Amino acid sequence: MARLLLLAALLVSVHAAVATRADYCYPFMGLPGRPLEGCREYVAQQTCGTGIIGAPPFPMSALKAQCCQELAKIQQHCRCEALRYFMGPKSHPDESIIMGLPGCPREPQRDFARTLVTPAECNVPTIHNTPFCLAMDE
C-alpha cells in the first residue's frame, strides 16, 4: 500500500512539473531558441520592399506561408511573447531578430511584426484568444 501511495505521489509531482514547464514562454522553454527566425525575410520585404542581402529570392506568398507556419507551431499562449522576442526591446535593438538594413530601419519592421498574428496576416489566436497581441512595447 505504501509503495502504491509513493508511486501515485511521484506521478502527481512529475505531471505537475511537466505542466508548469509547458506554461513558460522563453527561448528553449516553450519557444524555439530564436523565435520566428523564418519571419525575418518576410517582414523585411513587406516593410521595405527589400530582402536581406544574401538571402535567396522567394515569392512573397512562400515567405508569408513559411512565417505563418512557424508562428502557428508556437503554442497559442506563447505567440505574443514570441513576437516580443522577435521584435526585441526598443532600448536594446541589437537583441532583436529583426535586422536593421540599409534603407530599412528596425522600427518600421517592428511595427509590421506586431501585425503578424492579425487576420490580414497569419490569423492565429493568441493568449487573448483573439488574433491580436496587446501591449507589445512593454
Buried (B, 14 or more C-beta within 10 A) or exposed (E): EEEEEEEEEEEEEEEEEEEEEEEBBEEEEBBBEEBBEBBBBBBBBBBBEEBBEEEEEBEEEEBBBBBBEBBBEBBEBBBBBBBBBBBBEEEEBEEBBBBEBEEBBBBBBBEBBBBBBBEEBBEBBBBBEEBBBEEBEE
